[in-house]
Amino acid sequence: MDGTSDIGRTSFGKGYKAPLYKLDLPPSIDPNDSFRFSTSTAVRVGEGFERTTVPQDEARHLPGYVYWHPEVLRLEREKLFMRDWMIVGRVEEVEFPGDYMTMRILGEPIIIARDENGQLNAFYNRCAHRGVAVVAESGNAQEFSCPYHAWLYDLRGNLVSAPFMKHAKNFDTKACGLKPVALRSWGGWIYVSLAEHPPSFEEYIADFAEDFGFLRMQDCRLGEKFELTIECNWKFVIENVMDNYHTPIIHRGTIGRSISTANRYGGKRGGKGAFTAFYSGGTFTEDEKTRFRVMPWIEDRGEMFACSGHMNPNAHLFGRCDHIHVYVIWPIHPTKSKLVCYQIFPDEFFADNDFAAKVREYTLYNIKVLKEDTAMIDSIQDAAYSTNFTPGRMSEKELGVYNVINETLARTFDGEPTKA
């Protein structure tokens, strides 16, 4: 299984549970090398961007500290991850009443649960009494009981009972539920926002829905999911998937064989098309041929259909003729990230013989491609520490990288991007 370990459940028909695989990619450069951390932290955070925010044909890449300084990640957490809508899973991962799953988003523990009425709910996984997590991992339950003092909550996060609290003066069970988290769904994806007053989800999703609604992701299901731990800053992963420049070089033996060489991202900065691309490319199998067939709703686009799109702050979609896969990249600390890949297929494909074996081919090929990337990203991370390296000029092939760098930069440091 190429280093992956199966920690999921597999069953077929209604209620199919996609397997989950975890993989730690070994860095090509020792992340514990003391010299990688010998760079002075006495930098002026928020400065040094003058040559990055200019028009692309004059621009340079960012100074290295943006990819390792703890203060930068603290600002990104505050300005991006604690404000935006973020993909945290698929609706079929919590398909039936009582299904739940847990996760941590930059240190914040979250529960996603489907109640007895079929409604999805999200709340912080912290008992209202002492903050203890009330449930772990994923499963099916009728309620959540805190393992410390047995405070009991229902699937909507309401406090049902609290032992030995009846004599507490003015104790109000209605005010002691699990703190809610804003949740929405679109295209079969579950989104949450940790903001106290979340931005409009309808406005957030509008452009993405216009560009990719035709993929009918709500009519797909999760075939397989895998997680990779990568020794680099989360932004390097995002920049890499937006990078046209490296594809025919690093991936010349894999996806680079068939992807069209034209610039994939045609829009500039925050304008239309800045984070959306349509091009030609084979699917994610060794011979780049589908193991199923073209998705019925895009049959007119042919077997070489390919598209991709970025969603702030940390998700990226890849569409092919027969499936869609989405990468969600989570910071673990300034120089370590987790990539979660969701591979979804039309619901009707799940009835195919050997469905799981076919999907496994897509997983292994996807991991192969990512391994090609991670060796290079680790080397880029290493360069970010160097006091003797000045990041170079941007190529015309790096328009997508330029767009995403400047979008993130402006939001993190409260600036307005210069229009290219």
Contacts in CASP RR format, 6 or more apart in sequence:
PFRMAT RR
TARGET T0000
AUTHOR 0000-0000-0000
METHOD contacts of the structure
MODEL  1
MDGTSDIGRTSFGKGYKAPLYKLDLPPSIDPNDSFRFSTSTAVRVGEGFE
RTTVPQDEARHLPGYVYWHPEVLRLEREKLFMRDWMIVGRVEEVEFPGDY
MTMRILGEPIIIARDENGQLNAFYNRCAHRGVAVVAESGNAQEFSCPYHA
WLYDLRGNLVSAPFMKHAKNFDTKACGLKPVALRSWGGWIYVSLAEHPPS
FEEYIADFAEDFGFLRMQDCRLGEKFELTIECNWKFVIENVMDNYHTPII
HRGTIGRSISTANRYGGKRGGKGAFTAFYSGGTFTEDEKTRFRVMPWIED
RGEMFACSGHMNPNAHLFGRCDHIHVYVIWPIHPTKSKLVCYQIFPDEFF
ADNDFAAKVREYTLYNIKVLKEDTAMIDSIQDAAYSTNFTPGRMSEKELG
VYNVINETLARTFDGEPTKA
1 21 0 8 1.000
1 364 0 8 1.000
2 364 0 8 1.000
2 367 0 8 1.000
2 368 0 8 1.000
3 23 0 8 1.000
4 21 0 8 1.000
4 22 0 8 1.000
4 23 0 8 1.000
4 226 0 8 1.000
4 363 0 8 1.000
4 367 0 8 1.000
5 21 0 8 1.000
5 22 0 8 1.000
5 23 0 8 1.000
6 19 0 8 1.000
6 20 0 8 1.000
6 21 0 8 1.000
7 19 0 8 1.000
7 20 0 8 1.000
7 21 0 8 1.000
7 22 0 8 1.000
8 17 0 8 1.000
8 19 0 8 1.000
8 20 0 8 1.000
9 17 0 8 1.000
9 19 0 8 1.000
10 17 0 8 1.000
10 19 0 8 1.000
10 356 0 8 1.000
11 17 0 8 1.000
12 350 0 8 1.000
12 355 0 8 1.000
12 356 0 8 1.000
13 350 0 8 1.000
13 351 0 8 1.000
15 92 0 8 1.000
15 95 0 8 1.000
15 96 0 8 1.000
16 92 0 8 1.000
16 221 0 8 1.000
16 223 0 8 1.000
16 350 0 8 1.000
18 92 0 8 1.000
18 93 0 8 1.000
18 221 0 8 1.000
18 222 0 8 1.000
18 223 0 8 1.000
18 224 0 8 1.000
18 225 0 8 1.000
19 224 0 8 1.000
19 225 0 8 1.000
19 356 0 8 1.000
20 225 0 8 1.000
20 226 0 8 1.000
20 227 0 8 1.000
21 224 0 8 1.000
21 225 0 8 1.000
21 226 0 8 1.000
21 227 0 8 1.000
21 363 0 8 1.000
22 226 0 8 1.000
22 227 0 8 1.000
22 228 0 8 1.000
22 229 0 8 1.000
23 226 0 8 1.000
23 227 0 8 1.000
23 228 0 8 1.000
23 229 0 8 1.000
23 367 0 8 1.000
24 228 0 8 1.000
24 229 0 8 1.000
25 228 0 8 1.000
25 229 0 8 1.000
25 230 0 8 1.000
25 231 0 8 1.000
25 370 0 8 1.000
25 371 0 8 1.000
25 374 0 8 1.000
27 231 0 8 1.000
27 374 0 8 1.000
27 378 0 8 1.000
28 374 0 8 1.000
28 375 0 8 1.000
28 378 0 8 1.000
28 379 0 8 1.000
29 36 0 8 1.000
29 378 0 8 1.000
29 379 0 8 1.000
29 381 0 8 1.000
29 382 0 8 1.000
30 36 0 8 1.000
31 231 0 8 1.000
31 335 0 8 1.000
31 336 0 8 1.000
35 385 0 8 1.000
36 382 0 8 1.000
36 385 0 8 1.000
37 385 0 8 1.000
38 385 0 8 1.000
39 65 0 8 1.000
39 68 0 8 1.000
39 385 0 8 1.000
39 386 0 8 1.000
39 387 0 8 1.000
40 387 0 8 1.000
41 69 0 8 1.000
43 63 0 8 1.000
43 65 0 8 1.000
43 69 0 8 1.000
45 65 0 8 1.000
45 69 0 8 1.000
45 71 0 8 1.000
45 72 0 8 1.000
45 75 0 8 1.000
46 413 0 8 1.000
48 63 0 8 1.000
49 62 0 8 1.000
49 63 0 8 1.000
49 409 0 8 1.000
49 413 0 8 1.000
51 58 0 8 1.000
51 59 0 8 1.000
51 60 0 8 1.000
52 59 0 8 1.000
52 60 0 8 1.000
52 61 0 8 1.000
52 62 0 8 1.000
52 405 0 8 1.000
52 406 0 8 1.000
52 409 0 8 1.000
53 59 0 8 1.000
53 406 0 8 1.000
53 409 0 8 1.000
53 410 0 8 1.000
53 417 0 8 1.000
53 418 0 8 1.000
54 418 0 8 1.000
55 418 0 8 1.000
55 420 0 8 1.000
56 268 0 8 1.000
56 394 0 8 1.000
56 396 0 8 1.000
56 398 0 8 1.000
56 399 0 8 1.000
56 402 0 8 1.000
56 420 0 8 1.000
57 396 0 8 1.000
59 393 0 8 1.000
59 394 0 8 1.000
59 402 0 8 1.000
60 390 0 8 1.000
60 391 0 8 1.000
60 392 0 8 1.000
60 393 0 8 1.000
60 394 0 8 1.000
61 391 0 8 1.000
61 392 0 8 1.000
61 394 0 8 1.000
61 405 0 8 1.000
62 391 0 8 1.000
62 405 0 8 1.000
62 409 0 8 1.000
63 391 0 8 1.000
64 383 0 8 1.000
64 384 0 8 1.000
64 385 0 8 1.000
64 391 0 8 1.000
65 72 0 8 1.000
65 384 0 8 1.000
66 72 0 8 1.000
66 235 0 8 1.000
66 384 0 8 1.000
66 409 0 8 1.000
67 232 0 8 1.000
67 233 0 8 1.000
67 235 0 8 1.000
67 236 0 8 1.000
67 334 0 8 1.000
67 335 0 8 1.000
67 381 0 8 1.000
67 384 0 8 1.000
68 233 0 8 1.000
68 334 0 8 1.000
68 335 0 8 1.000
68 381 0 8 1.000
68 384 0 8 1.000
68 385 0 8 1.000
69 334 0 8 1.000
70 333 0 8 1.000
70 334 0 8 1.000
72 334 0 8 1.000
72 412 0 8 1.000
73 331 0 8 1.000
73 333 0 8 1.000
73 334 0 8 1.000
75 412 0 8 1.000
75 413 0 8 1.000
76 313 0 8 1.000
76 331 0 8 1.000
76 408 0 8 1.000
76 412 0 8 1.000
77 106 0 8 1.000
77 331 0 8 1.000
79 411 0 8 1.000
79 412 0 8 1.000
79 414 0 8 1.000
80 312 0 8 1.000
80 313 0 8 1.000
80 314 0 8 1.000
80 408 0 8 1.000
80 411 0 8 1.000
80 412 0 8 1.000
81 105 0 8 1.000
81 106 0 8 1.000
81 194 0 8 1.000
81 313 0 8 1.000
81 314 0 8 1.000
81 331 0 8 1.000
82 106 0 8 1.000
82 194 0 8 1.000
82 195 0 8 1.000
83 193 0 8 1.000
83 194 0 8 1.000
83 195 0 8 1.000
83 198 0 8 1.000
83 199 0 8 1.000
84 193 0 8 1.000
84 195 0 8 1.000
84 199 0 8 1.000
84 204 0 8 1.000
84 312 0 8 1.000
84 313 0 8 1.000
85 184 0 8 1.000
85 191 0 8 1.000
85 192 0 8 1.000
85 193 0 8 1.000
85 198 0 8 1.000
85 199 0 8 1.000
85 201 0 8 1.000
85 204 0 8 1.000
85 205 0 8 1.000
86 105 0 8 1.000
86 191 0 8 1.000
86 192 0 8 1.000
86 193 0 8 1.000
86 313 0 8 1.000
86 314 0 8 1.000
86 315 0 8 1.000
86 328 0 8 1.000
87 189 0 8 1.000
87 190 0 8 1.000
87 191 0 8 1.000
87 311 0 8 1.000
87 315 0 8 1.000
87 326 0 8 1.000
87 328 0 8 1.000
88 103 0 8 1.000
88 105 0 8 1.000
88 110 0 8 1.000
88 112 0 8 1.000
88 190 0 8 1.000
88 191 0 8 1.000
88 192 0 8 1.000
88 328 0 8 1.000
89 101 0 8 1.000
89 112 0 8 1.000
89 189 0 8 1.000
89 190 0 8 1.000
89 342 0 8 1.000
90 188 0 8 1.000
90 189 0 8 1.000
90 190 0 8 1.000
90 221 0 8 1.000
90 222 0 8 1.000
90 342 0 8 1.000
90 344 0 8 1.000
91 120 0 8 1.000
91 185 0 8 1.000
91 188 0 8 1.000
91 189 0 8 1.000
91 190 0 8 1.000
92 188 0 8 1.000
92 221 0 8 1.000
92 222 0 8 1.000
93 99 0 8 1.000
93 101 0 8 1.000
93 112 0 8 1.000
93 138 0 8 1.000
93 190 0 8 1.000
93 222 0 8 1.000
94 100 0 8 1.000
94 101 0 8 1.000
94 112 0 8 1.000
94 113 0 8 1.000
94 114 0 8 1.000
94 120 0 8 1.000
94 190 0 8 1.000
95 114 0 8 1.000
96 114 0 8 1.000
96 140 0 8 1.000
97 114 0 8 1.000
97 115 0 8 1.000
97 116 0 8 1.000
97 117 0 8 1.000
97 118 0 8 1.000
97 155 0 8 1.000
98 113 0 8 1.000
98 114 0 8 1.000
98 115 0 8 1.000
98 116 0 8 1.000
98 139 0 8 1.000
98 140 0 8 1.000
98 141 0 8 1.000
98 142 0 8 1.000
98 155 0 8 1.000
99 113 0 8 1.000
99 114 0 8 1.000
99 138 0 8 1.000
99 139 0 8 1.000
99 140 0 8 1.000
100 111 0 8 1.000
100 112 0 8 1.000
100 113 0 8 1.000
100 114 0 8 1.000
100 135 0 8 1.000
100 138 0 8 1.000
100 139 0 8 1.000
100 140 0 8 1.000
100 141 0 8 1.000
100 144 0 8 1.000
100 155 0 8 1.000
101 111 0 8 1.000
101 112 0 8 1.000
101 137 0 8 1.000
101 138 0 8 1.000
101 139 0 8 1.000
102 109 0 8 1.000
102 110 0 8 1.000
102 111 0 8 1.000
102 112 0 8 1.000
102 125 0 8 1.000
102 133 0 8 1.000
102 135 0 8 1.000
102 136 0 8 1.000
102 137 0 8 1.000
102 138 0 8 1.000
103 109 0 8 1.000
103 110 0 8 1.000
103 112 0 8 1.000
104 110 0 8 1.000
105 192 0 8 1.000
105 194 0 8 1.000
105 330 0 8 1.000
106 330 0 8 1.000
106 331 0 8 1.000
108 124 0 8 1.000
108 194 0 8 1.000
109 124 0 8 1.000
109 125 0 8 1.000
109 126 0 8 1.000
109 133 0 8 1.000
110 122 0 8 1.000
110 123 0 8 1.000
110 124 0 8 1.000
110 125 0 8 1.000
110 181 0 8 1.000
110 192 0 8 1.000
111 122 0 8 1.000
111 123 0 8 1.000
111 124 0 8 1.000
111 125 0 8 1.000
111 134 0 8 1.000
111 135 0 8 1.000
111 144 0 8 1.000
111 178 0 8 1.000
112 120 0 8 1.000
112 121 0 8 1.000
112 122 0 8 1.000
112 183 0 8 1.000
112 190 0 8 1.000
112 192 0 8 1.000
113 120 0 8 1.000
113 121 0 8 1.000
113 122 0 8 1.000
113 123 0 8 1.000
113 144 0 8 1.000
113 155 0 8 1.000
113 156 0 8 1.000
113 157 0 8 1.000
114 120 0 8 1.000
114 121 0 8 1.000
114 155 0 8 1.000
115 121 0 8 1.000
115 154 0 8 1.000
115 155 0 8 1.000
115 156 0 8 1.000
116 155 0 8 1.000
119 156 0 8 1.000
120 183 0 8 1.000
120 185 0 8 1.000
120 190 0 8 1.000
121 155 0 8 1.000
121 156 0 8 1.000
121 157 0 8 1.000
121 180 0 8 1.000
121 183 0 8 1.000
122 180 0 8 1.000
122 181 0 8 1.000
122 182 0 8 1.000
122 183 0 8 1.000
122 192 0 8 1.000
123 157 0 8 1.000
123 177 0 8 1.000
123 178 0 8 1.000
123 179 0 8 1.000
123 180 0 8 1.000
123 181 0 8 1.000
124 178 0 8 1.000
124 179 0 8 1.000
124 181 0 8 1.000
125 133 0 8 1.000
125 134 0 8 1.000
125 135 0 8 1.000
125 178 0 8 1.000
126 132 0 8 1.000
126 133 0 8 1.000
126 134 0 8 1.000
126 178 0 8 1.000
126 179 0 8 1.000
127 133 0 8 1.000
127 134 0 8 1.000
127 146 0 8 1.000
127 148 0 8 1.000
127 149 0 8 1.000
127 151 0 8 1.000
127 178 0 8 1.000
128 151 0 8 1.000
128 159 0 8 1.000
128 176 0 8 1.000
128 177 0 8 1.000
128 178 0 8 1.000
128 179 0 8 1.000
129 146 0 8 1.000
129 148 0 8 1.000
129 149 0 8 1.000
129 151 0 8 1.000
129 162 0 8 1.000
129 176 0 8 1.000
130 148 0 8 1.000
130 149 0 8 1.000
132 146 0 8 1.000
132 147 0 8 1.000
132 148 0 8 1.000
132 149 0 8 1.000
134 144 0 8 1.000
134 145 0 8 1.000
134 146 0 8 1.000
134 147 0 8 1.000
134 151 0 8 1.000
134 153 0 8 1.000
134 178 0 8 1.000
135 141 0 8 1.000
135 144 0 8 1.000
141 155 0 8 1.000
142 155 0 8 1.000
143 152 0 8 1.000
143 153 0 8 1.000
143 154 0 8 1.000
143 155 0 8 1.000
143 160 0 8 1.000
144 152 0 8 1.000
144 153 0 8 1.000
144 154 0 8 1.000
144 155 0 8 1.000
144 157 0 8 1.000
144 178 0 8 1.000
145 151 0 8 1.000
145 152 0 8 1.000
145 153 0 8 1.000
146 152 0 8 1.000
146 153 0 8 1.000
149 162 0 8 1.000
149 163 0 8 1.000
150 163 0 8 1.000
151 159 0 8 1.000
151 161 0 8 1.000
151 162 0 8 1.000
151 163 0 8 1.000
151 176 0 8 1.000
152 159 0 8 1.000
152 160 0 8 1.000
152 161 0 8 1.000
152 162 0 8 1.000
153 159 0 8 1.000
153 160 0 8 1.000
153 177 0 8 1.000
153 178 0 8 1.000
154 160 0 8 1.000
157 177 0 8 1.000
157 178 0 8 1.000
157 180 0 8 1.000
158 173 0 8 1.000
158 174 0 8 1.000
158 177 0 8 1.000
158 178 0 8 1.000
159 173 0 8 1.000
159 174 0 8 1.000
159 176 0 8 1.000
159 177 0 8 1.000
159 178 0 8 1.000
160 173 0 8 1.000
161 173 0 8 1.000
162 171 0 8 1.000
162 173 0 8 1.000
162 176 0 8 1.000
165 171 0 8 1.000
181 192 0 8 1.000
181 193 0 8 1.000
181 194 0 8 1.000
182 192 0 8 1.000
182 193 0 8 1.000
182 194 0 8 1.000
182 195 0 8 1.000
182 198 0 8 1.000
183 190 0 8 1.000
183 191 0 8 1.000
183 192 0 8 1.000
184 191 0 8 1.000
184 192 0 8 1.000
184 201 0 8 1.000
184 205 0 8 1.000
185 191 0 8 1.000
186 201 0 8 1.000
186 205 0 8 1.000
186 209 0 8 1.000
186 218 0 8 1.000
187 213 0 8 1.000
187 216 0 8 1.000
187 217 0 8 1.000
187 218 0 8 1.000
188 217 0 8 1.000
188 218 0 8 1.000
188 220 0 8 1.000
189 217 0 8 1.000
189 326 0 8 1.000
191 201 0 8 1.000
191 205 0 8 1.000
193 199 0 8 1.000
193 201 0 8 1.000
207 272 0 8 1.000
207 276 0 8 1.000
208 309 0 8 1.000
208 311 0 8 1.000
211 273 0 8 1.000
211 276 0 8 1.000
211 309 0 8 1.000
212 276 0 8 1.000
212 307 0 8 1.000
212 309 0 8 1.000
212 317 0 8 1.000
214 297 0 8 1.000
214 298 0 8 1.000
215 295 0 8 1.000
215 297 0 8 1.000
215 298 0 8 1.000
215 307 0 8 1.000
215 319 0 8 1.000
215 324 0 8 1.000
216 295 0 8 1.000
216 297 0 8 1.000
217 324 0 8 1.000
217 344 0 8 1.000
219 297 0 8 1.000
219 346 0 8 1.000
219 347 0 8 1.000
220 323 0 8 1.000
220 324 0 8 1.000
220 344 0 8 1.000
220 345 0 8 1.000
220 346 0 8 1.000
220 347 0 8 1.000
221 344 0 8 1.000
221 345 0 8 1.000
221 346 0 8 1.000
221 347 0 8 1.000
221 350 0 8 1.000
222 342 0 8 1.000
222 343 0 8 1.000
222 344 0 8 1.000
223 343 0 8 1.000
223 344 0 8 1.000
223 345 0 8 1.000
223 350 0 8 1.000
223 359 0 8 1.000
224 343 0 8 1.000
224 356 0 8 1.000
224 359 0 8 1.000
224 360 0 8 1.000
224 362 0 8 1.000
224 363 0 8 1.000
225 340 0 8 1.000
225 341 0 8 1.000
225 342 0 8 1.000
225 343 0 8 1.000
226 340 0 8 1.000
226 341 0 8 1.000
226 363 0 8 1.000
226 366 0 8 1.000
226 367 0 8 1.000
227 338 0 8 1.000
227 339 0 8 1.000
227 340 0 8 1.000
227 341 0 8 1.000
228 338 0 8 1.000
228 339 0 8 1.000
228 341 0 8 1.000
228 367 0 8 1.000
228 370 0 8 1.000
228 374 0 8 1.000
229 332 0 8 1.000
229 336 0 8 1.000
229 337 0 8 1.000
229 338 0 8 1.000
230 237 0 8 1.000
230 336 0 8 1.000
230 337 0 8 1.000
230 338 0 8 1.000
230 339 0 8 1.000
230 374 0 8 1.000
230 377 0 8 1.000
230 378 0 8 1.000
231 335 0 8 1.000
231 336 0 8 1.000
231 378 0 8 1.000
231 381 0 8 1.000
232 335 0 8 1.000
232 336 0 8 1.000
232 337 0 8 1.000
232 374 0 8 1.000
232 377 0 8 1.000
232 378 0 8 1.000
232 380 0 8 1.000
232 381 0 8 1.000
233 331 0 8 1.000
233 334 0 8 1.000
233 335 0 8 1.000
233 337 0 8 1.000
233 381 0 8 1.000
233 384 0 8 1.000
234 314 0 8 1.000
234 329 0 8 1.000
234 330 0 8 1.000
234 331 0 8 1.000
234 337 0 8 1.000
235 405 0 8 1.000
235 408 0 8 1.000
236 377 0 8 1.000
236 380 0 8 1.000
236 381 0 8 1.000
237 327 0 8 1.000
237 329 0 8 1.000
237 337 0 8 1.000
237 339 0 8 1.000
237 377 0 8 1.000
238 310 0 8 1.000
238 314 0 8 1.000
238 316 0 8 1.000
238 329 0 8 1.000
238 404 0 8 1.000
238 408 0 8 1.000
239 401 0 8 1.000
239 404 0 8 1.000
239 405 0 8 1.000
240 246 0 8 1.000
240 373 0 8 1.000
240 376 0 8 1.000
240 377 0 8 1.000
241 308 0 8 1.000
241 310 0 8 1.000
241 316 0 8 1.000
241 318 0 8 1.000
241 327 0 8 1.000
242 265 0 8 1.000
242 275 0 8 1.000
242 310 0 8 1.000
242 316 0 8 1.000
242 400 0 8 1.000
242 401 0 8 1.000
242 403 0 8 1.000
242 404 0 8 1.000
243 397 0 8 1.000
243 398 0 8 1.000
243 400 0 8 1.000
243 401 0 8 1.000
244 263 0 8 1.000
244 264 0 8 1.000
244 265 0 8 1.000
244 397 0 8 1.000
244 398 0 8 1.000
244 399 0 8 1.000
244 400 0 8 1.000
245 395 0 8 1.000
245 397 0 8 1.000
245 398 0 8 1.000
245 401 0 8 1.000
246 373 0 8 1.000
246 376 0 8 1.000
247 255 0 8 1.000
247 256 0 8 1.000
247 259 0 8 1.000
248 256 0 8 1.000
248 259 0 8 1.000
248 261 0 8 1.000
250 372 0 8 1.000
250 373 0 8 1.000
250 376 0 8 1.000
251 257 0 8 1.000
251 259 0 8 1.000
251 369 0 8 1.000
251 372 0 8 1.000
254 365 0 8 1.000
254 368 0 8 1.000
254 369 0 8 1.000
254 372 0 8 1.000
255 281 0 8 1.000
255 282 0 8 1.000
255 284 0 8 1.000
255 288 0 8 1.000
255 369 0 8 1.000
257 288 0 8 1.000
258 280 0 8 1.000
258 281 0 8 1.000
258 282 0 8 1.000
258 288 0 8 1.000
258 304 0 8 1.000
259 279 0 8 1.000
259 280 0 8 1.000
259 281 0 8 1.000
259 282 0 8 1.000
259 306 0 8 1.000
260 279 0 8 1.000
260 280 0 8 1.000
260 281 0 8 1.000
262 279 0 8 1.000
263 396 0 8 1.000
263 397 0 8 1.000
263 399 0 8 1.000
264 277 0 8 1.000
264 278 0 8 1.000
264 279 0 8 1.000
264 308 0 8 1.000
264 400 0 8 1.000
265 273 0 8 1.000
265 274 0 8 1.000
265 275 0 8 1.000
265 276 0 8 1.000
265 277 0 8 1.000
265 399 0 8 1.000
265 400 0 8 1.000
265 403 0 8 1.000
266 273 0 8 1.000
266 274 0 8 1.000
266 277 0 8 1.000
266 399 0 8 1.000
267 273 0 8 1.000
267 274 0 8 1.000
267 399 0 8 1.000
267 403 0 8 1.000
268 274 0 8 1.000
268 399 0 8 1.000
268 403 0 8 1.000
268 419 0 8 1.000
268 420 0 8 1.000
269 403 0 8 1.000
269 406 0 8 1.000
269 407 0 8 1.000
269 417 0 8 1.000
269 418 0 8 1.000
269 419 0 8 1.000
269 420 0 8 1.000
270 403 0 8 1.000
270 407 0 8 1.000
270 417 0 8 1.000
274 400 0 8 1.000
274 403 0 8 1.000
274 407 0 8 1.000
275 309 0 8 1.000
275 310 0 8 1.000
275 311 0 8 1.000
275 400 0 8 1.000
275 403 0 8 1.000
275 404 0 8 1.000
275 407 0 8 1.000
276 307 0 8 1.000
276 308 0 8 1.000
276 309 0 8 1.000
276 310 0 8 1.000
277 307 0 8 1.000
277 308 0 8 1.000
277 309 0 8 1.000
278 306 0 8 1.000
278 307 0 8 1.000
279 306 0 8 1.000
279 307 0 8 1.000
280 304 0 8 1.000
280 305 0 8 1.000
280 306 0 8 1.000
281 288 0 8 1.000
281 304 0 8 1.000
281 305 0 8 1.000
281 306 0 8 1.000
281 320 0 8 1.000
282 288 0 8 1.000
282 289 0 8 1.000
282 303 0 8 1.000
282 304 0 8 1.000
282 306 0 8 1.000
282 320 0 8 1.000
282 321 0 8 1.000
283 289 0 8 1.000
283 290 0 8 1.000
283 303 0 8 1.000
283 320 0 8 1.000
283 321 0 8 1.000
283 322 0 8 1.000
283 323 0 8 1.000
283 362 0 8 1.000
284 318 0 8 1.000
284 320 0 8 1.000
284 323 0 8 1.000
284 325 0 8 1.000
284 362 0 8 1.000
284 365 0 8 1.000
284 366 0 8 1.000
284 369 0 8 1.000
285 291 0 8 1.000
285 361 0 8 1.000
285 362 0 8 1.000
285 365 0 8 1.000
286 361 0 8 1.000
286 365 0 8 1.000
289 303 0 8 1.000
290 303 0 8 1.000
290 321 0 8 1.000
290 322 0 8 1.000
291 322 0 8 1.000
291 358 0 8 1.000
291 361 0 8 1.000
291 362 0 8 1.000
292 322 0 8 1.000
292 323 0 8 1.000
292 345 0 8 1.000
292 346 0 8 1.000
292 349 0 8 1.000
292 352 0 8 1.000
292 358 0 8 1.000
293 322 0 8 1.000
294 301 0 8 1.000
294 302 0 8 1.000
294 303 0 8 1.000
294 305 0 8 1.000
294 321 0 8 1.000
294 322 0 8 1.000
295 321 0 8 1.000
295 322 0 8 1.000
295 323 0 8 1.000
295 346 0 8 1.000
296 346 0 8 1.000
296 348 0 8 1.000
298 305 0 8 1.000
298 321 0 8 1.000
301 321 0 8 1.000
302 321 0 8 1.000
303 321 0 8 1.000
304 321 0 8 1.000
305 319 0 8 1.000
305 320 0 8 1.000
305 321 0 8 1.000
306 318 0 8 1.000
306 319 0 8 1.000
306 320 0 8 1.000
306 321 0 8 1.000
307 317 0 8 1.000
307 318 0 8 1.000
307 319 0 8 1.000
308 316 0 8 1.000
308 317 0 8 1.000
308 318 0 8 1.000
308 319 0 8 1.000
309 316 0 8 1.000
309 317 0 8 1.000
309 318 0 8 1.000
310 316 0 8 1.000
310 317 0 8 1.000
310 404 0 8 1.000
311 317 0 8 1.000
312 407 0 8 1.000
312 411 0 8 1.000
313 408 0 8 1.000
314 328 0 8 1.000
314 329 0 8 1.000
314 330 0 8 1.000
315 326 0 8 1.000
315 327 0 8 1.000
315 328 0 8 1.000
315 329 0 8 1.000
316 326 0 8 1.000
316 327 0 8 1.000
316 329 0 8 1.000
317 324 0 8 1.000
317 325 0 8 1.000
317 326 0 8 1.000
318 324 0 8 1.000
318 325 0 8 1.000
318 326 0 8 1.000
318 327 0 8 1.000
319 325 0 8 1.000
322 345 0 8 1.000
322 349 0 8 1.000
323 343 0 8 1.000
323 344 0 8 1.000
323 345 0 8 1.000
323 362 0 8 1.000
324 343 0 8 1.000
324 344 0 8 1.000
325 341 0 8 1.000
325 342 0 8 1.000
325 343 0 8 1.000
325 344 0 8 1.000
325 362 0 8 1.000
325 366 0 8 1.000
326 341 0 8 1.000
326 342 0 8 1.000
326 344 0 8 1.000
327 339 0 8 1.000
327 340 0 8 1.000
327 341 0 8 1.000
328 339 0 8 1.000
328 340 0 8 1.000
328 342 0 8 1.000
329 337 0 8 1.000
329 338 0 8 1.000
329 339 0 8 1.000
329 340 0 8 1.000
330 337 0 8 1.000
330 338 0 8 1.000
330 339 0 8 1.000
330 340 0 8 1.000
331 337 0 8 1.000
332 338 0 8 1.000
335 381 0 8 1.000
339 370 0 8 1.000
341 366 0 8 1.000
343 359 0 8 1.000
343 362 0 8 1.000
343 363 0 8 1.000
343 366 0 8 1.000
345 359 0 8 1.000
349 355 0 8 1.000
352 358 0 8 1.000
383 389 0 8 1.000
383 391 0 8 1.000
394 401 0 8 1.000
394 402 0 8 1.000
402 420 0 8 1.000
406 417 0 8 1.000
406 418 0 8 1.000
407 417 0 8 1.000
409 415 0 8 1.000
409 417 0 8 1.000
410 416 0 8 1.000
410 417 0 8 1.000
END
